[in-house]
Amino acid sequence: MPSPAPSAIPDQEVAVHRLTVRSPIGDLTLLEHDGTITGLSWEAGPRVRHGTPTALLAEAESQLAAYFDGRIKKFDLPLAAPGSKFQKRVWESIGAIGYGSTRSYGALAKKLRTGPRAVAGACGANPIPVLIPCHRVLGASGLLHGYSGRGGIMTKATLLYLEGVRAKA
């Protein structure tokens, strides 16, 4: 008997685990796939989908709570942000910006040998905000510019305030 045509073979179901946690900036939904955090969004949803949270999601919830309480300054979680090679380079550079510190789009662009708008575009496409701290990237004169999370610039200002940074709106 011949094997079925490739289009007749059903796609393998991809296991994505989700956990929605409360935070000072609203409910955050974490996504996990294959043992890595692949997303963080402000989606509304039940606290736990697909049963009990995985050990990784429980650890991410714990680290987020500690971050918002000021008990940790750096996340120690496996991240796998889906994106282009360029976006991943920008996100890696953003991840190197320490707690309570900021960089301008222009400074990151110079380091990466690209333009500030390209850096801003990658920031806006960041699928794991907070954990990849794009809120630490500011405009040329330290001004707040855009934020992809719910609440926009006000959320960005809140995250910076939690880290002891007083940015200009």
C-alpha positions as CSV (number, residue, x, y, z in Angstrom):
1,M,0.0,0.0,0.0
2,P,1.4,3.4,-0.9
3,S,2.1,5.9,1.8
4,P,-0.2,8.9,2.1
5,A,0.7,12.1,0.3
6,P,2.4,14.7,2.6
7,S,-0.7,16.9,2.5
8,A,-2.8,14.1,3.8
9,I,-0.7,13.6,6.9
10,P,-2.1,15.6,9.8
11,D,0.2,18.3,11.3
12,Q,1.7,17.2,14.6
13,E,0.0,19.1,17.4
14,V,2.4,21.5,19.1
15,A,2.2,21.5,22.9
16,V,2.2,25.1,24.1
17,H,1.7,25.6,27.8
18,R,0.2,28.9,29.2
19,L,0.0,30.5,32.6
20,T,-1.6,33.8,33.3
21,V,-0.3,35.6,36.4
22,R,-1.3,38.8,38.1
23,S,1.2,41.7,38.2
24,P,1.2,45.4,39.0
25,I,1.1,46.1,35.2
26,G,-1.9,43.8,34.6
27,D,-2.4,40.1,34.0
28,L,0.5,38.6,32.0
29,T,0.2,35.4,30.0
30,L,3.4,33.4,29.7
31,L,3.8,30.9,26.9
32,E,6.1,27.9,27.1
33,H,7.1,25.5,24.3
34,D,9.7,22.8,24.4
35,G,11.1,23.9,27.8
36,T,11.6,27.6,27.0
37,I,9.6,30.7,27.5
38,T,8.5,31.9,24.0
39,G,6.0,34.6,24.8
40,L,4.6,37.1,27.3
41,S,1.5,39.1,26.6
42,W,-1.3,41.0,28.2
43,E,-3.9,38.6,27.0
44,A,-6.9,37.9,29.2
45,G,-7.3,34.3,30.1
46,P,-7.9,31.9,32.9
47,R,-5.1,31.5,35.4
48,V,-4.0,28.1,34.1
49,R,-4.8,26.5,30.8
50,H,-4.0,22.9,29.9
51,G,-3.9,21.8,33.5
52,T,-1.3,22.3,36.1
53,P,1.5,24.8,35.2
54,T,4.8,23.3,34.2
55,A,7.8,23.6,36.5
56,L,9.2,26.3,34.1
57,L,6.0,28.4,34.2
58,A,5.8,28.1,38.0
59,E,9.4,29.3,38.2
60,A,8.7,32.2,35.7
61,E,5.7,33.2,37.9
62,S,7.9,33.1,41.0
63,Q,10.7,35.2,39.3
64,L,8.2,37.7,38.0
65,A,6.7,38.2,41.5
66,A,10.2,38.6,42.9
67,Y,11.0,41.2,40.2
68,F,7.9,43.2,40.9
69,D,8.6,43.0,44.6
70,G,12.2,44.3,44.0
71,R,13.8,41.0,45.3
72,I,15.6,40.1,42.0
73,K,17.1,42.2,39.3
74,K,17.8,39.6,36.7
75,F,15.7,36.8,35.3
76,D,17.2,33.3,35.0
77,L,14.9,31.6,32.6
78,P,15.4,29.8,29.3
79,L,14.0,32.1,26.6
80,A,13.4,31.3,22.9
81,A,12.0,34.4,21.3
82,P,10.7,33.6,17.8
83,G,12.0,36.2,15.3
84,S,14.5,37.0,12.6
85,K,18.3,36.9,13.1
86,F,18.3,40.7,13.3
87,Q,15.6,40.8,15.9
88,K,17.3,38.2,18.0
89,R,20.6,40.3,17.9
90,V,18.7,43.4,19.0
91,W,16.9,41.4,21.8
92,E,20.2,39.9,22.9
93,S,21.6,43.5,23.2
94,I,18.6,44.6,25.1
95,G,18.9,41.6,27.5
96,A,22.4,42.9,28.4
97,I,21.0,46.2,29.7
98,G,21.1,45.9,33.5
99,Y,18.3,46.5,36.0
100,G,17.9,50.2,36.6
101,S,19.9,51.2,33.5
102,T,18.7,52.4,30.1
103,R,20.1,52.8,26.6
104,S,18.9,54.9,23.7
105,Y,17.7,53.4,20.4
106,G,20.6,55.3,18.8
107,A,23.2,53.8,21.1
108,L,22.0,50.2,20.4
109,A,21.8,51.0,16.7
110,K,25.4,52.2,16.7
111,K,26.5,49.1,18.6
112,L,24.6,46.8,16.1
113,R,25.6,48.9,13.0
114,T,22.1,49.7,12.0
115,G,19.6,52.5,12.3
116,P,17.5,53.5,15.4
117,R,14.2,52.9,13.6
118,A,15.3,49.3,12.9
119,V,16.1,48.9,16.6
120,A,12.7,50.4,17.5
121,G,11.0,48.0,15.1
122,A,12.7,45.0,16.8
123,C,11.7,46.4,20.2
124,G,8.1,46.6,19.1
125,A,8.2,43.0,17.9
126,N,9.7,41.7,21.1
127,P,7.5,38.6,22.0
128,I,8.8,38.4,25.6
129,P,8.6,42.0,27.0
130,V,9.6,42.4,30.7
131,L,11.8,39.3,30.5
132,I,13.6,40.8,27.5
133,P,13.5,44.3,28.9
134,C,12.7,46.5,26.0
135,H,11.3,49.0,28.5
136,R,14.9,50.0,29.2
137,V,15.3,51.4,25.7
138,L,14.6,55.2,25.4
139,G,14.6,58.0,22.9
140,A,17.7,60.1,22.2
141,S,17.3,62.6,25.1
142,G,16.1,60.0,27.6
143,L,12.5,60.5,26.5
144,L,10.0,57.6,26.6
145,H,9.0,56.4,23.2
146,G,6.5,53.7,22.5
147,Y,6.0,50.4,24.2
148,S,4.2,47.4,22.8
149,G,2.7,46.2,26.1
150,R,-0.8,47.1,27.2
151,G,-0.8,50.6,28.5
152,G,2.0,51.7,26.2
153,I,4.3,54.4,27.5
154,M,2.6,54.4,31.0
155,T,3.5,50.7,31.4
156,K,7.0,51.4,30.2
157,A,7.3,54.3,32.8
158,T,5.9,52.0,35.5
159,L,8.5,49.3,34.8
160,L,11.3,51.9,34.8
161,Y,10.0,53.4,38.0
162,L,10.0,50.0,39.7
163,E,13.7,49.8,38.7
164,G,14.4,53.2,40.2
165,V,14.6,55.0,36.8
166,R,12.8,58.4,36.4
167,A,12.3,58.8,32.7
168,K,10.9,61.8,30.9
169,A,7.6,61.4,29.2
